[in-house]
Amino acid sequence: MSKTTRDPSILQALAPLLFLVAALVCAVNLFDDTAYGPNQVALMLASGVAALVGLRNGIAWKDIQDSLVHGVSLAVVPIFILLSVGALIGTWILSGTVPALIVYGMKLMHPAYFYPATCLICGIVALAIGSSWTVAGTLGVALIGVAQGMDMSLPITAGAVISGAYFGDKMSPVSDTTIIAPAAAGADLFAHIRHLTWTTIPSFAIALVLFTVVGFSTAATPVAGASIGELPQLLQSHFHLGWHLLIPLVVVFGLAVARFPAYPTIMVGALLGGVFAIVFQPDLAVALAGNEELSRPVAMFAGAWKAMFDGYQASTGNAAADALLTRGGMASMLNTVWLIVSALGFGAVMERTGLLERLIRSVLVAARSAGSLVATTIATALGMNIVAADQYMSLVLPGRLFQSEYRRRGLAPQNLSRALEDGATITSPLVPWNSCGAYMAATLGVATLDYLPYAFFNLVGPVIAIAMALAGFRILRLPEAATAAGPVAEERPAAT
């Protein structure tokens, strides 16, 4: 800030946040919790309140406007990823990739262990490729289709997909959040991952147990109009299915393992799905184009193109199957893009006007012990996911602001990096207007507040982390602070 600006008071810092909460409550009461439009209006008006506070404290409008440009620029890559996922879903349904995954999944997976298997599979794949978004946009979409075909609960399935995806994302050394968190805290990457295991492994084990209990206590019933045994036959009669249709999935995962960026990786998958649609489902591509004046080759190309921007519209003659397959396309993601832009604009203005920093400074006053400091960091990162609506900002800003306080107290930086992951990474998909929450809801087709109670890993993780912190378990100290602080937990090198 310049010399003519004033530091905001705590009441000024709270004003935009309280306004946003009140506006969101009104939106839910007047409309419904899945209506995107009212939430965007609430976020943009709250940005205006934060801007007014900044203007009153001497910040120039140009600075606030520049912060909006910078804040929204953070969403450019996620927006392109989101649009490419919409295209991928459309072409993978048209090509038969998703229907093939549904058919094979229904044959291989039993309802009793479907939820824990979903969680475990997504966890393993996410651990290998380091991307929760890629797992949800590919494997997650297929598993949602399997669940719908078996009449399993879609919110529970979405919770299992997200639980597994974020476990793998959090623990993978090739994940961007796993790299950013120790960088923001000043910790070593692999020391950070080792320290993560103490909160992450128990949380994931509890989540698997809960999904197992839910699975054995839930009985699957047939889809309306098509029994579990009939749905695969219906899909096989409509699509030309075979194991070769899984090649796009293998290619996407192969590129992800090779650490190709997410946007080109998913876009390659979408284009490959379009090629497979033309080669293996030519009649469906022609029908989707819906233009009888076009020659057959041109109509096939037009159908694949349409699947990318408008999604696939099924006409199997079965209402349940049509509802299962009619989805995808870049256009289906536009409401989510609107939400992300509005949310990041609010977070950017809050940061530029100093309101976020003021809120964090006031929270630090209550953190007297080492355990309470870690617990406060987790709570702050969660709050940042709510206020700033961006996972990366929720990692970087608290990491930047808390790093000196951890060092001053003689605490090892991996305490901070683990707290950032426990508070920011895994809670981001639980906030409807956060970029991660909006992405998961749009990709999986389940509202954030519907799957939230079943994202067991994401809910249990912060609770275990806070409990361990308050109990003083596995809080590491800097070597020079060890003698004065008494016995401490020291990390040992991995066995060779």
C-alpha positions in Angstrom: 0.0 0.0 0.0 1.1 3.6 -0.5 1.8 6.1 2.3 -1.6 7.7 2.0 -3.5 4.5 2.6 -4.9 3.4 6.0 -4.8 -0.1 7.4 -8.3 -1.7 7.5 -10.0 -2.4 10.8 -11.3 -5.8 11.7 -14.8 -4.6 11.2 -13.9 -3.4 7.7 -12.3 -6.7 6.9 -15.4 -8.6 8.1 -17.9 -6.4 6.2 -17.6 -8.0 2.7 -17.5 -11.5 4.2 -20.6 -10.9 6.3 -22.3 -9.3 3.3 -21.4 -12.4 1.1 -22.8 -14.8 3.7 -26.1 -12.8 4.0 -26.4 -12.7 0.2 -25.7 -16.4 -0.2 -28.4 -17.2 2.4 -30.8 -15.0 0.5 -29.9 -16.8 -2.7 -30.6 -20.2 -1.2 -33.9 -19.1 0.3 -35.1 -17.3 -2.9 -33.9 -19.8 -5.4 -32.1 -23.1 -4.7 -28.6 -24.2 -3.7 -27.8 -25.4 -7.3 -28.7 -22.2 -9.0 -25.5 -20.6 -10.3 -26.8 -17.2 -11.2 -27.7 -15.9 -7.7 -24.3 -17.0 -6.3 -22.4 -15.1 -9.0 -24.5 -11.9 -8.2 -23.7 -12.3 -4.5 -20.0 -12.7 -5.2 -19.8 -9.7 -7.5 -21.7 -7.5 -5.0 -19.4 -8.6 -2.2 -16.5 -7.6 -4.4 -18.1 -4.2 -4.7 -18.3 -3.9 -0.9 -14.6 -4.8 -0.5 -13.7 -2.3 -3.2 -15.7 0.5 -1.4 -13.7 -0.3 1.8 -10.5 -0.1 -0.1 -11.4 3.2 -1.7 -12.3 4.6 1.7 -8.9 3.6 3.0 -7.1 5.4 0.2 -6.6 2.7 -2.4 -6.9 3.9 -6.0 -9.6 2.4 -8.2 -7.0 1.6 -10.8 -5.2 -0.6 -8.3 -8.4 -2.4 -7.5 -9.2 -2.8 -11.1 -5.7 -4.2 -11.8 -6.2 -6.7 -8.9 -9.4 -7.9 -10.7 -7.4 -8.5 -13.9 -4.7 -10.3 -12.0 -7.2 -12.4 -9.9 -9.2 -13.5 -12.9 -6.0 -14.3 -14.8 -5.3 -17.0 -12.3 -8.4 -18.8 -13.6 -7.4 -18.8 -17.3 -5.7 -22.2 -17.2 -8.4 -23.8 -15.0 -11.1 -22.4 -17.4 -9.4 -24.0 -20.4 -9.1 -27.3 -18.5 -12.8 -27.1 -17.6 -13.8 -26.5 -21.2 -11.6 -29.3 -22.5 -13.2 -31.7 -20.0 -16.6 -30.7 -21.3 -15.4 -31.5 -24.8 -13.8 -34.8 -23.6 -17.1 -36.0 -21.9 -19.0 -35.3 -25.1 -16.7 -37.1 -27.5 -16.0 -40.0 -25.1 -19.7 -40.7 -24.9 -20.2 -40.4 -28.6 -17.2 -42.6 -29.3 -18.4 -45.3 -26.9 -15.6 -44.9 -24.5 -17.8 -44.0 -21.5 -20.5 -46.5 -22.4 -17.8 -49.2 -22.6 -16.5 -48.3 -19.2 -20.0 -48.4 -17.8 -20.7 -51.8 -19.3 -17.4 -53.3 -18.1 -17.7 -51.6 -14.7 -21.2 -53.0 -14.1 -19.9 -56.5 -15.0 -16.8 -56.3 -12.8 -18.0 -54.3 -9.7 -20.5 -55.6 -7.1 -22.8 -53.0 -5.4 -21.5 -54.1 -1.9 -17.9 -53.0 -2.6 -18.6 -50.4 -5.3 -18.0 -47.3 -3.1 -14.7 -48.4 -1.4 -13.5 -49.7 -4.8 -14.3 -46.4 -6.5 -12.4 -44.5 -3.8 -9.4 -46.9 -3.9 -9.2 -46.9 -7.7 -9.4 -43.1 -8.0 -6.8 -42.8 -5.2 -4.3 -45.1 -6.9 -4.7 -43.4 -10.3 -4.4 -39.9 -8.8 -1.3 -40.9 -6.9 0.3 -42.0 -10.2 -0.7 -39.0 -12.3 -0.9 -36.3 -9.5 -4.1 -34.7 -10.8 -7.5 -34.9 -9.1 -9.1 -32.9 -11.9 -8.0 -35.4 -14.6 -9.1 -38.4 -12.5 -12.6 -36.8 -11.9 -12.9 -35.8 -15.5 -12.2 -39.2 -17.0 -12.4 -42.1 -14.5 -14.9 -40.2 -12.3 -17.3 -39.6 -15.1 -17.3 -43.3 -16.0 -17.8 -44.4 -12.4 -20.7 -42.0 -12.1 -22.2 -43.6 -15.1 -21.7 -47.1 -13.6 -23.4 -45.9 -10.4 -26.3 -44.5 -12.3 -26.6 -47.7 -14.3 -26.6 -49.8 -11.1 -28.9 -47.3 -9.3 -26.3 -46.6 -6.7 -26.3 -43.2 -5.0 -24.7 -40.5 -7.2 -23.8 -38.2 -4.2 -22.0 -41.1 -2.4 -20.3 -42.1 -5.6 -19.1 -38.5 -6.2 -17.9 -38.4 -2.6 -15.9 -41.6 -3.2 -14.4 -40.3 -6.5 -13.4 -37.0 -4.8 -12.1 -38.7 -1.7 -9.8 -41.0 -3.7 -8.8 -38.3 -6.2 -7.8 -35.9 -3.5 -5.9 -38.5 -1.5 -3.8 -39.3 -4.5 -3.4 -35.6 -5.5 -2.3 -34.8 -1.9 0.3 -37.5 -1.7 1.7 -37.5 -5.2 5.1 -35.9 -5.7 4.0 -34.9 -9.2 0.9 -33.0 -8.0 1.0 -29.2 -8.3 -0.5 -28.7 -4.8 2.0 -31.1 -3.3 4.8 -29.1 -4.9 3.3 -25.6 -4.1 2.6 -26.3 -0.4 6.2 -27.0 0.7 7.4 -24.2 -1.7 5.1 -21.7 0.1 6.2 -22.9 3.5 10.0 -23.3 2.7 10.0 -27.0 3.2 11.6 -29.9 1.3 9.2 -31.7 -1.0 9.9 -35.3 0.2 10.1 -34.3 3.9 6.7 -32.7 3.3 5.3 -35.9 1.8 6.7 -38.0 4.7 5.1 -35.6 7.2 1.8 -35.8 5.4 1.5 -39.5 5.9 0.7 -39.1 9.6 -2.6 -37.3 8.9 -3.4 -38.6 5.4 -3.1 -42.3 5.7 -5.4 -42.6 8.8 -7.9 -40.3 7.1 -7.9 -42.4 4.0 -8.2 -45.6 5.9 -11.2 -44.2 7.8 -12.8 -43.1 4.6 -12.4 -46.6 3.1 -14.0 -48.1 6.2 -16.9 -45.7 6.0 -17.5 -46.3 2.3 -17.4 -50.1 3.0 -20.0 -49.7 5.7 -22.2 -47.6 3.5 -21.8 -50.1 0.6 -22.8 -53.1 2.6 -25.8 -51.3 4.1 -27.1 -50.0 0.8 -29.0 -52.3 -1.5 -29.0 -51.5 -5.2 -32.2 -51.5 -7.2 -32.8 -51.6 -10.9 -32.7 -48.5 -13.0 -36.3 -47.4 -14.0 -37.2 -49.1 -17.2 -34.0 -51.1 -17.5 -32.7 -53.7 -15.0 -29.0 -54.0 -14.1 -28.7 -56.9 -16.5 -30.6 -55.2 -19.3 -28.7 -51.9 -19.3 -25.4 -53.3 -20.7 -27.4 -55.0 -23.5 -29.1 -51.7 -24.2 -25.8 -49.9 -24.5 -24.2 -52.7 -26.6 -27.2 -52.5 -29.0 -26.8 -48.7 -29.4 -23.0 -48.5 -29.5 -20.3 -50.7 -31.2 -18.4 -51.5 -28.0 -15.1 -53.2 -27.4 -11.9 -53.0 -25.3 -10.3 -50.9 -28.0 -12.5 -48.0 -27.0 -10.5 -47.7 -23.8 -7.5 -46.5 -25.7 -8.3 -42.8 -25.2 -8.4 -43.3 -21.5 -5.0 -45.1 -21.6 -3.5 -42.3 -23.7 -4.8 -39.6 -21.3 -3.4 -41.4 -18.2 -0.1 -42.1 -20.1 0.3 -38.4 -20.9 -0.5 -37.5 -17.3 2.0 -39.9 -15.9 4.6 -38.4 -18.3 3.8 -35.1 -16.7 2.2 -33.4 -19.7 0.2 -30.3 -18.6 -3.4 -31.0 -17.8 -5.0 -28.8 -20.5 -3.2 -30.3 -23.6 -3.5 -33.8 -22.1 -7.3 -33.6 -21.7 -7.7 -31.8 -25.1 -5.8 -34.6 -26.8 -8.2 -37.1 -25.1 -11.1 -35.1 -26.4 -9.8 -35.0 -30.0 -8.9 -38.7 -29.8 -12.5 -39.3 -28.7 -13.8 -37.4 -31.7 -11.6 -39.5 -34.0 -12.8 -42.7 -32.4 -16.4 -41.5 -32.8 -16.0 -41.1 -36.5 -14.2 -44.4 -36.9 -16.2 -46.7 -34.6 -19.6 -44.9 -34.2 -20.2 -43.3 -37.7 -24.0 -43.7 -37.6 -24.3 -42.0 -34.2 -22.0 -39.1 -35.3 -24.2 -38.6 -38.4 -27.3 -38.6 -36.3 -25.8 -36.1 -33.8 -24.9 -33.7 -36.7 -28.7 -33.6 -37.5 -28.2 -32.1 -41.0 -29.4 -34.3 -43.8 -28.0 -32.0 -46.5 -24.4 -32.9 -45.5 -22.6 -35.8 -47.2 -21.9 -38.7 -44.9 -18.2 -38.0 -44.3 -18.9 -34.3 -43.6 -21.8 -35.3 -41.3 -19.6 -37.6 -39.3 -17.0 -34.8 -38.8 -19.8 -32.4 -37.9 -21.2 -34.8 -35.3 -17.9 -35.2 -33.6 -17.4 -31.4 -33.6 -20.9 -30.9 -32.1 -20.1 -33.4 -29.3 -17.2 -31.2 -28.4 -19.1 -27.9 -28.0 -22.7 -29.1 -27.3 -22.2 -32.6 -25.8 -24.0 -35.8 -26.7 -27.7 -36.1 -26.9 -28.8 -39.8 -26.6 -31.9 -41.2 -28.2 -31.9 -44.9 -27.2 -35.6 -45.1 -26.6 -35.0 -45.6 -22.9 -35.5 -42.5 -20.7 -33.1 -43.7 -18.0 -30.3 -44.5 -20.5 -30.9 -41.2 -22.3 -30.5 -39.3 -19.0 -27.3 -41.2 -18.3 -25.7 -40.4 -21.7 -27.0 -36.9 -22.5 -24.3 -34.6 -21.2 -20.9 -33.0 -21.9 -19.8 -30.3 -24.3 -18.0 -27.1 -23.6 -21.3 -25.2 -23.4 -22.2 -27.2 -20.3 -19.2 -25.7 -18.4 -20.0 -22.0 -19.1 -22.0 -21.5 -15.8 -19.1 -23.0 -13.9 -16.7 -20.6 -15.7 -18.9 -17.7 -14.7 -18.9 -18.8 -11.1 -15.1 -19.2 -11.0 -14.5 -15.8 -12.5 -16.9 -14.1 -10.0 -15.3 -15.9 -7.0 -11.7 -15.2 -8.0 -12.6 -11.5 -8.5 -13.9 -11.3 -5.0 -10.8 -13.0 -3.6 -8.5 -10.7 -5.6 -10.2 -7.5 -4.3 -10.1 -8.8 -0.7 -6.4 -9.4 -1.0 -5.5 -6.1 -2.7 -7.4 -4.1 -0.2 -5.5 -5.8 2.7 -8.7 -7.3 4.1 -7.5 -10.9 3.9 -4.3 -10.1 5.6 -6.1 -8.2 8.3 -8.4 -11.2 9.0 -5.4 -13.6 9.1 -3.5 -11.3 11.5 -6.4 -11.2 13.9 -6.6 -15.0 13.9 -2.9 -15.3 14.8 -3.4 -13.5 18.1 -5.3 -16.5 19.5 -2.6 -19.1 18.4 -0.5 -19.2 21.5 0.8 -22.8 21.5 2.5 -24.7 18.7 -0.5 -27.0 18.4 -3.0 -24.1 18.3 -0.8 -22.4 15.6 -1.0 -25.5 13.4 -4.8 -25.8 14.0 -5.2 -22.1 13.3 -3.3 -22.5 10.0 -5.7 -25.3 9.0 -8.7 -23.2 9.8 -7.3 -20.2 8.0 -6.6 -22.3 4.9 -10.2 -23.5 4.9 -11.4 -20.0 5.4 -9.3 -18.9 2.4 -11.0 -21.5 0.3 -14.3 -20.0 1.3 -13.3 -16.3 0.9 -10.7 -16.4 -1.9 -12.4 -19.3 -3.7 -9.1 -20.6 -5.1 -7.1 -23.6 -3.9 -3.7 -22.1 -4.9 -4.3 -18.8 -3.2 -5.4 -20.8 -0.1 -2.0 -22.5 -0.1 0.3 -19.6 -1.1 -1.2 -16.7 1.0 -1.3 -18.4 4.4 2.1 -20.0 3.7 3.6 -16.6 2.9 2.0 -14.9 5.9 2.6 -17.7 8.5 6.1 -18.8 7.5 7.9 -16.2 9.6 5.7 -17.0 12.6 6.6 -20.7 12.4 10.3 -19.9 12.1 10.1 -17.4 15.1 8.6 -20.2 17.2 11.2 -22.7 16.2 8.8 -24.9 14.2 10.0 -26.9 11.2 8.5 -25.7 7.9 6.9 -29.1 7.1 4.5 -28.4 10.0 3.2 -25.4 8.0 3.3 -27.2 4.6 1.3 -30.2 6.0 -1.3 -27.8 7.7 -1.7 -26.0 4.3 -2.5 -29.3 2.6 -4.8 -30.5 5.3 -6.7 -27.2 5.4 -6.6 -26.0 1.8 -6.0 -28.9 -0.7 -8.6 -31.3 0.5 -11.3 -28.8 1.5 -11.3 -27.0 -1.8 -13.9 -29.3 -3.4 -16.3 -28.8 -0.5 -17.0 -25.1 -1.3 -19.6 -24.6 -4.0 -18.1 -21.4 -5.4 -14.4 -22.5 -5.1 -12.9 -23.3 -8.4 -12.4 -27.0 -7.3 -15.9 -27.3 -5.9 -17.4 -25.8 -9.1 -15.3 -28.1 -11.3 -16.3 -31.3 -9.5 -20.0 -30.4 -9.5 -20.0 -29.6 -13.2 -17.8 -32.6 -14.2 -19.5 -35.3 -12.1 -23.0 -33.8 -12.4 -23.7 -33.8 -8.7 -24.2 -30.5 -6.7 -21.4 -29.7 -4.2 -23.7 -29.6 -1.2 -25.1 -33.0 -2.3 -21.8 -34.9 -2.3 -20.2 -32.9 0.6 -21.5 -35.2 3.4 -20.0 -38.2 1.6 -16.6 -36.8 0.8 -15.4 -38.7 3.8 -11.6 -38.3 3.3 -12.0 -34.5 2.7 -14.1 -34.2 5.9 -12.1 -36.4 8.2 -8.7 -35.2 7.2 -8.8 -31.7 8.7 -10.4 -33.1 11.9 -7.6 -35.6 12.4 -5.0 -33.0 11.6 -6.4 -30.5 14.1 -6.7 -33.2 16.8 -3.1 -34.3 16.3 -1.9 -30.7 16.4 -3.8 -29.9 19.6 -2.4 -33.1 21.2 1.1 -32.1 20.2 1.6 -35.3 18.1 4.3 -35.2 15.4 5.0 -31.4 15.6 8.6 -31.1 14.4 10.9 -28.4 15.6 13.9 -26.8 14.0 17.2 -28.3 15.2 18.4 -25.1 16.9 15.1 -25.0 18.8 15.1 -28.6 19.9 17.3 -28.1 23.1 15.2 -25.3 24.5 11.8 -26.8 23.6 12.6 -30.3 25.1 12.0 -33.6 23.4 10.7 -33.4 19.8 9.7 -35.7 17.1 12.5 -36.1 14.6 12.0 -37.4 11.1 14.4 -40.2 10.2 15.6 -41.0 6.7 13.6 -43.7 4.8 15.1 -47.2 5.1 17.1 -48.3 2.1 
